Amino acid sequence: MNSLIRVFCVVWLSALLAACGSDGIGPKRDINDPTNSLVFAYIDMTGAPSKKIYEASLKPQGEEGYWHMTVSDDGRLLSQPVLPPGSYQISRLAGPNHLYNFPLYGRNETAVRIQQPGIYFLGAYRYVRLKSGQFDVERVSSPSELELLQRLQKEDWVKGTQWEARLRDRIAALRGKR
């Protein structure tokens, strides 16, 4: 019996560690796969108990599991560069000693549906504490998509990937709209 429990614990811990090392559910995706989409968002946590985000997750609609997002050093810019087509929304944020779970039912402000590969801006938000002790996010106008794309260009994970050119092209397109 003890050996069975040990085997179960080893298998469970191995699965847990494997999940921590991946970008999300399913097989690992190559960052240079042209079918990937990049989604990004900005969340200002100034009003939250933890002022900085350390971890963030996207929940795919109708699927188990989560896609983990990269969090910038300032703890506000979130990105995920290897998403396949589907519907997603930010479902969880974690800061020091705090976990912020969005409701799993219905859509929240950050919901996006990806049908074609591309770059998707989920928006810029700020944390709002509700009277009930719960929280919400409220859309803000700054920083803009253009400002955040320029910040993303400087992130270490972008260098040497398809996202260098794709971000440059998106920035040029936004500058052309002015």
N, C-alpha and C positions, 0 to 999 in steps of 0.2 A: 504494500500500500504506500509506504514512504517513497519508494522508487517511482511509483506512478505519479505522485504529487510532485516530486522533483522534476520529472520529465515534463509534466504540464507547465511548471513554473519556468523552466528553461525555454520551452517553445513559446510561451506567452511573452517572456522578456525579449526573445529574439524577434518576434513579430513587432513588438512595441519599438524596439531600436531600429528595425528596418523602416518602419513608418516614419520615424523622426528624421531619417536621412533622405527622404524623398520629397519632391515638390508637391506630391499629391497622390491621388488615387490612380489606379491603373498602372500600366507599364511606364517606366521612365521615358520621358520625351526628350529628344535632342533639341537644344535651344535654337539651332539653325534650321529646324524643320520649317519649310515655307508654309505649312498649314497651321502653324502656331499663331495665336493672337496674344497681344500684350494688353493687359488691363491694368489701370492704375488709378489711385485715388489719394486724396490728402485729407487727413483728419487731425484737427487741432484739438488736443486733449487738455488745454489750459485749465478748464473748469472741472476736470475729473480728479478723483483722488490720486491717481497715478498720472503724472503729467506727460508721460512718454509711452508709446506703444513699443513693445518688444516683439510681439508675435501677432499675426493676423491670418485669418482663414476665409476662403471663399467656399460657399456651399453650392454644389451643383444641384439644380432642381431635379427631383425625382431619382437621385442617386445617393448611395451611402458614401460616407467619407468626406474629405475636405481637400482643397488645394491650398497649400501654404503660400503666403505672400512674402516677398522680400520687404524688409522694413529699413528705411534709410537711417543713417546715424542719428538724425535729430528726432527719430521716432514718430514722424508724421506722414512721410511719403511712402505709400504702399504700392507694390507692383508684383505682377505675376506674368512672366514672359512665355510660358509654354502651354497655354490653354487651348484645348481642342474646341470645336464648335459645341454650343450648348447654352443653357441658361444658368446664370450664377448670381450670387449676391454675397456681400461681406456678411459673415455670420458670427464672427468671434474676434474680439480684440483682447490682448493680454498685456498688462503692464506690471510693474513690480507690485506683487502682492494683491493684484486685482485681475479679475476675469470679467469681461463684458460680453455677454451673449445677447445677440439680437434674437427676437422670436423666430422660431423655425417655421411657423405657419405664415402664409401670405408673403407678399413682396415688401421689401423695404426700399428706402431711397436709393440704395446702391445697386439695384437689380439691373442686369444687362443680359441681352440675348445675342449670342455670337452666331451668325450664320456664315460669314465669310471671314477669312483670316484678315487681321488688321490690328489697329491700335485703338483701344476703347478707353475713354476717360469717364470714370464713374462719377466724378465730381469732387468738389472741395467742400468739406463739412467741418463743423465744430461740435464738440461734445456738449450736450445739454442735460443737466440733471433735472428730472421730473419730481414733483412733490411726493409721488408714491414711493420714492427711493429708487425707481427705475431710471433708465436713461434713454436718450434718443440722440440722433444726429440731425443737425440743421444745415441745410445748404448755405454756403457763403460764396461770394463772388471772387474772393481773392485767397490764394493765388490762382491765377488763370491756368487754363490748359497749356498755353504756350510757355509760361514760366515753369510749370512742372515738367514739361517735356525737356526743357533746357537743363533742369536739374537731373532728370533721368539720364541724359547723355553723359553726365559725369560719374554715374555709378559704376563701380568696378565691374559688375557682372555684364555690362553692356560692351565693354572693350573686346574687340575681336569677334563679335557676333553679328548676325544679320541685323540686329537692332540698331547698330550704329547708322547704317544707311537708311533704314526705315524711319528712325527717329528724325534724322536730318531731313528726309523728304516731307515728313508730316509738319515739321517746324517751318519749312519753306512754304508749304501750302497754307499754313495759318498766317504767316507773314504776308502772303499774297492776297489774303482776304481783307486786309485792313483798308 
